[in-house]
């Protein structure tokens, strides 16, 4: 979740800047998503829709240029834009796409429980954390990376990384971060204790509530269907990304962003150019 907050703080932008996360959040009507990224799953959906919209936009531009015979050389120049020669808007979006590649790779390797790929992504994650305002997380990642490269045996490395993931379903491709699992359990326990009041001892609550917290959560989730009660709007419900991606692409086309032609000017000339986490974190 910390990675989500780092990316959100870095690329939030403003509601008046097409292509920025703030603009896309407002465009898609995601009221639960804000700069603090308190609702992790909702923020993740915004990231995915924004990223794939940019990728499809670039792909369509490249295909149009190839079909017209102008060749790929006249399309988007990633290196030039990342070095600051492109427009402010375009440069910001390309940097955001790069940071999201790291985030989506992290999500994928966790889901599949791929320990080797998890080790490989440590370096860019450490750099992003360092530059993104989370130095303590960066330090811990740096210590892990030191252990992998210089201190731990292969067997110990595999054991440590395996302990970071948990498969609660016992199914393929169903791993989740262990710290996220623990944090969610803590949240459930606190909510349960709050509902029961303070008239019970902590020892009693620990012995009775904690081992059953997952069962209690399942019962609470099923109550709506079984008893026909009103839907709890605080629960996250996954939405289809297709319409969101098309809506964002339409905005990019409308404002001539990532077009590969004459560089679009920054919509807000007073806006500070987004931080390049990879440059600042080194």
Secondary structure, DSSP 8 states (H G I E B T S, - for coil): -HHHHHHHHHH---TTSTTSHHHHHHHHT-TT--TT--SHHHHHHHHHHHHHHHHHHHHHHHHHHHHHT--GGGS--HHHHHTT-S-HHHHHHHHHHHHHHHHHHHHHHHHHT-HHHHHHTHHHHHHHHHHTT-HHHHHHHHHHHHIIIII--HHHHHHHHHTTEEESS-STT-EEEHHHHHHHHHHHHHHHHHHH-SSS-HHHHHHHTGGGHHHHHHHHHHHHHHHT----TTS-----HHHHHHHHHHHHHHTTTT-SSS----S-TTS-----HHHHT-
